[in-house]
Amino acid sequence: MEQIFTPLPPVPDHPRLEEEILQWWEDEQVFQQLREQNRGGPKFRFMDGPITANAPAGVHHGLGRTLKDVFQRYKALRGHDLRYQNGFDSQGLHVEVQVEKGLGLNSKREIEEYGIAEFARRCREFVAHFAGVQTEQSKRLGMWMDWENSYFTFSDTNIEYIWRFLKNVHDRGWLYMGHRSTQWCPRCGTSLSKHEQAGDENYEELEHPSLFVRFPLLERDGEALVVWTTTPWTLPANVAAAVKPDATYGRSANGDWVSIDVFPDGDYVERLRGEDLVGLHYRSPFEDLPAQQGVEHRVIPWDDVALDEGTGIVHIAPGCGAEDFELSRLHGLAVLTPIDESGRFLPAYGEYEGRTTDAIAEPVMEWLHEH
């Protein structure tokens, strides 16, 4: 009997089969023929991500690129004329930190000493290398793109378009100069984007001391607000204390005010709603520091004060956190920024000058115990 089917091996060599298909696509120029066939059809524009060219592509990139490729192939089958433009993210800390490691550099100052122009050239070389690696990986995956015309975010064309966009925005009066609190890396000497903070690998579980601190009230002699903080280094930059307006606060016999929701079993001689405490002034524990001169310290309302931990009264340091900074804009609070770009305290903070935020936790606690 004539054999109809070609016998197959019991264990197919899938990688070899894939390579044969890829080679056939290339020899027959299947992708180019598809583009020519659909030229002039309905336009469908797709521009990739882009992926950061700082390492070989990972499994998660393979998943994303497979989904994108399937979607583009569907559009092509429907006769659409596609752009197929791949891109590479070629700027930022994901690239620069890797180049630093390769050059044995460990700070912004060392980069400046090495030479910014030469460092930038090394970064471009690094990107070009891994862009090539990722391109070959994507081809091997079977993804169809116009690989010879990938865009790079560091290209002059891209940068010029960004500047042109900013100029148009400026011409329309939409740009303004202001301040904002942001995440900062003292080692890199730069702010951090949300993308650079994402991922479990960027976080580490640490233990920090928590403190209960008394803020004596000026209008109510012998009474004090009790605040709780897990960031002792921010206390020298304190300018306000926040209470929840609709929460109930109680004063114990020793004059200390706390939230009754947090301490329901306390023995209180007076009870007030948070809104009744708003506007009171208090003496800050570090008001003698040069940076604190002329700063008003008062109680403000904040609906987001948590009542499941601490004391229900939050110390506010607008120069040390995003939420606190937004409160300063709402309530006209002073903004004291205690540290420089290397994460060290400024001269206006007395004996803490030059110390890192971690290094002053113990001195701050010692000072509070002594006073």
C-alpha positions in Angstrom: 0.0 0.0 0.0 1.3 3.5 -0.9 2.4 5.5 2.1 0.3 8.7 2.3 1.8 10.4 5.3 5.4 11.2 6.0 6.5 9.4 9.1 7.3 11.7 12.0 9.8 11.1 14.8 8.3 10.2 18.2 9.9 13.3 19.7 9.8 16.2 17.3 12.7 18.6 17.3 10.7 21.8 17.8 13.6 24.2 17.8 14.8 22.9 14.5 11.3 23.1 13.0 11.0 26.7 14.2 14.4 27.5 12.6 13.3 25.9 9.3 10.1 28.1 9.3 12.0 31.2 10.1 14.5 30.5 7.3 11.7 29.8 4.8 10.1 33.1 5.8 13.4 34.9 5.1 14.2 33.0 1.9 10.7 33.6 0.4 10.4 37.2 1.9 7.0 36.3 3.3 6.8 39.4 5.6 7.8 41.7 2.7 5.3 40.2 0.4 2.5 40.6 3.1 3.4 44.3 3.5 3.4 44.8 -0.3 0.1 43.0 -0.6 -1.6 45.3 2.0 0.0 48.5 0.9 -2.7 51.1 0.3 -5.2 49.3 2.5 -6.8 50.8 5.7 -4.1 52.2 7.9 -3.3 50.6 11.3 -0.5 52.2 13.2 1.3 50.2 15.9 4.4 51.4 17.8 5.9 49.1 20.3 6.3 49.9 24.0 9.2 50.4 23.9 11.3 47.8 25.7 14.4 49.0 27.6 17.6 47.9 25.9 19.6 47.1 29.0 19.6 43.3 29.1 18.4 40.3 27.1 14.6 40.1 26.8 12.9 38.2 29.6 10.0 35.8 29.6 7.5 38.6 30.4 8.7 40.4 27.2 8.1 37.2 25.2 4.5 37.1 26.5 3.9 40.7 25.7 5.5 40.5 22.2 3.5 37.4 21.4 0.2 39.1 22.1 1.2 42.2 20.1 2.3 40.0 17.2 -1.0 38.1 17.2 -2.9 41.3 17.1 -0.9 42.7 14.2 -1.2 39.5 12.3 -5.0 39.6 12.7 -5.0 43.2 11.3 -2.8 42.1 8.4 -5.2 39.3 7.6 -7.9 41.8 7.5 -6.0 43.7 4.8 -4.7 46.6 6.9 -1.5 48.5 6.0 0.6 48.3 9.2 3.5 50.3 10.3 5.2 47.5 12.3 7.5 49.9 14.2 9.6 48.5 17.0 11.2 50.8 19.6 13.9 50.8 22.3 13.8 52.8 25.5 17.4 53.9 25.6 17.6 56.4 28.5 17.2 56.4 32.2 18.6 54.6 35.3 17.9 51.1 33.9 20.7 51.8 31.4 22.9 54.1 33.4 23.2 52.0 36.5 24.3 49.0 34.4 27.0 51.1 32.7 28.1 52.5 36.1 28.7 48.9 37.3 30.7 48.1 34.2 32.9 51.1 34.7 33.3 50.6 38.4 31.5 53.9 39.2 29.3 54.3 42.2 27.9 57.9 42.4 26.8 60.9 40.4 30.0 62.7 41.4 32.2 59.8 40.1 30.3 60.0 36.8 31.0 63.7 36.5 34.7 63.1 37.3 34.8 60.3 34.6 33.2 62.7 32.1 29.6 63.1 31.2 30.2 63.0 27.4 32.2 59.8 27.6 29.7 58.3 30.0 26.9 59.1 27.6 28.8 57.5 24.7 29.3 54.3 26.8 25.5 54.3 27.5 24.7 54.5 23.8 27.1 51.7 23.0 25.5 49.6 25.8 22.0 50.3 24.3 23.1 49.4 20.8 24.5 46.1 22.0 21.4 45.0 23.8 19.1 46.4 21.1 20.8 43.9 18.8 20.4 41.1 21.3 16.7 41.8 21.8 16.1 42.1 18.1 17.5 38.7 17.4 15.5 37.2 20.3 12.3 38.8 18.9 13.1 37.5 15.4 13.7 34.0 16.9 10.3 34.3 18.6 8.7 34.8 15.2 7.6 38.4 15.7 7.1 40.4 12.5 8.3 43.9 12.7 10.3 46.4 10.6 13.5 45.5 12.5 15.7 47.7 10.3 13.8 50.9 11.3 13.4 50.6 15.0 13.2 54.0 16.8 15.4 54.9 19.9 14.2 57.4 22.5 17.7 59.0 22.6 17.6 59.9 18.9 17.9 63.5 17.9 14.6 63.3 16.1 12.7 62.1 19.2 14.4 64.7 21.4 13.7 67.5 19.0 10.0 66.5 18.8 9.8 66.6 22.6 11.3 70.1 22.7 8.9 71.2 20.0 6.0 69.9 22.0 7.2 71.7 25.1 7.6 74.9 23.2 4.0 74.7 21.8 2.7 74.0 25.3 4.8 77.0 26.6 3.5 79.3 23.8 -0.1 78.5 25.0 0.7 79.4 28.5 0.3 75.9 29.9 3.7 75.6 31.6 4.5 76.9 35.0 7.3 76.6 37.5 6.5 75.1 40.9 7.6 72.5 43.4 6.8 68.9 44.0 7.8 66.2 46.4 9.1 63.1 44.6 10.9 59.9 45.3 14.7 60.5 45.3 17.7 58.3 45.1 20.7 59.8 47.0 23.2 57.4 45.4 22.1 58.3 41.9 21.4 61.9 42.7 18.1 62.0 40.8 14.4 61.5 41.2 12.8 58.1 40.5 9.9 57.4 38.2 7.1 55.0 39.1 8.5 52.6 36.6 11.9 52.6 38.3 10.2 51.9 41.7 8.0 49.0 40.4 8.8 45.4 41.1 9.5 43.4 44.2 13.2 43.5 43.5 13.3 47.2 44.3 11.9 46.8 47.8 13.5 45.5 51.0 11.9 44.8 54.3 13.6 47.0 57.0 13.0 47.7 60.6 12.7 51.3 61.7 12.1 52.7 65.2 8.7 54.2 65.9 8.2 57.1 68.3 5.5 58.7 70.3 6.2 62.4 70.6 4.4 65.1 72.6 3.7 68.5 71.0 2.8 71.0 73.8 -0.2 73.2 72.9 0.3 76.9 73.2 -3.3 77.9 73.8 -4.0 75.2 76.3 -1.4 75.2 79.1 -0.4 71.8 80.4 -1.9 70.0 77.4 -0.1 68.3 74.5 -0.9 66.4 71.2 0.7 63.0 71.1 1.9 62.0 67.6 3.3 58.8 66.4 5.9 58.4 63.6 8.0 55.7 62.0 10.4 58.3 60.4 12.2 60.1 63.2 14.5 61.8 60.7 11.5 63.9 59.5 10.8 65.4 62.9 13.3 68.3 62.6 11.3 69.4 59.5 7.9 69.2 61.2 5.5 72.2 60.6 2.0 70.8 61.4 0.0 68.1 63.1 -3.0 66.6 61.3 -6.3 65.3 62.9 -9.3 63.7 61.5 -12.1 66.3 61.6 -15.0 64.0 62.4 -13.1 61.7 64.8 -13.3 62.1 68.6 -10.2 62.9 70.6 -9.8 62.5 74.3 -7.6 64.3 76.9 -6.2 62.2 79.8 -5.5 63.5 83.2 -1.9 64.2 82.3 -3.0 66.5 79.5 -2.2 64.3 76.5 -4.6 64.2 73.5 -5.1 61.1 71.4 -7.8 59.5 69.3 -10.5 57.6 71.3 -10.9 55.3 68.3 -7.3 54.2 68.6 -7.4 54.1 72.5 -11.0 53.2 73.3 -10.2 52.0 76.9 -8.5 55.2 78.0 -9.6 57.3 80.9 -10.5 60.7 79.5 -11.3 63.9 81.4 -12.3 65.8 78.2 -13.5 64.9 74.7 -13.5 67.0 71.5 -14.0 66.4 67.9 -11.0 66.8 65.7 -12.4 69.9 64.0 -12.4 71.6 67.4 -8.6 71.1 67.7 -7.9 72.5 64.2 -6.2 75.9 64.3 -4.5 75.3 67.7 -0.7 76.0 67.8 1.9 73.9 69.4 5.6 74.0 70.3 7.7 71.8 68.0 10.4 69.8 69.7 13.0 71.1 67.2 11.8 74.7 66.8 15.2 76.1 68.0 17.0 74.8 64.8 17.9 77.6 62.4 15.7 76.1 59.7 12.7 76.3 62.0 13.0 80.1 62.8 9.8 81.9 62.0 7.8 78.8 61.2 4.3 78.5 62.5 3.3 75.1 63.9 -0.5 74.4 64.0 -3.1 71.7 63.8 -4.7 71.1 60.4 -7.6 68.8 59.3 -7.0 65.8 57.1 -9.7 63.2 56.3 -7.1 60.5 55.5 -5.7 60.3 59.1 -5.7 56.6 60.0 -7.4 55.5 63.1 -6.2 51.9 63.2 -2.6 52.6 64.4 -0.5 55.3 66.0 -2.5 58.0 68.0 -4.8 59.4 65.4 -2.7 62.5 65.2 -0.1 62.7 62.3 3.0 64.8 62.3 3.4 66.7 59.0 6.7 67.5 57.3 5.9 68.8 53.7 9.6 68.7 52.7 9.8 64.9 53.3 6.9 63.3 51.6 4.3 63.7 48.8 1.2 63.6 50.9 2.6 66.1 53.4 3.6 68.4 50.5 0.1 68.4 49.1 -1.3 69.3 52.5 1.1 72.2 52.6 -0.4 73.5 49.4 -3.9 73.2 50.7 -3.2 74.8 54.1 -0.4 77.3 53.3 2.2 75.5 55.4 5.9 76.2 55.4 8.0 73.6 53.4 11.3 72.7 55.0 13.5 70.4 52.9 16.1 69.1 55.3 18.4 67.1 53.0 20.4 67.7 49.9 20.6 65.5 46.8 23.0 63.1 48.4 20.5 62.5 51.2 22.5 64.4 53.9 21.1 67.1 56.3 21.7 70.7 55.4 23.6 73.2 57.6 20.4 74.8 58.9 19.8 71.6 60.9 22.5 72.2 63.4 24.2 69.1 64.8 22.5 66.9 62.2 24.3 68.6 59.3 26.0 66.2 56.9 24.4 63.1 58.4 22.2 60.7 56.4 18.5 60.1 57.3 19.3 56.7 58.7 22.2 58.1 60.8 20.1 60.7 62.7 17.4 58.4 64.0 19.3 57.6 67.2 20.4 61.2 67.8 16.9 62.4 67.4 15.5 59.9 69.8 18.3 60.7 72.3 17.5 64.4 72.1 13.8 63.8 72.6 14.5 61.6 75.7 16.7 64.3 77.2 14.3 67.1 76.6 
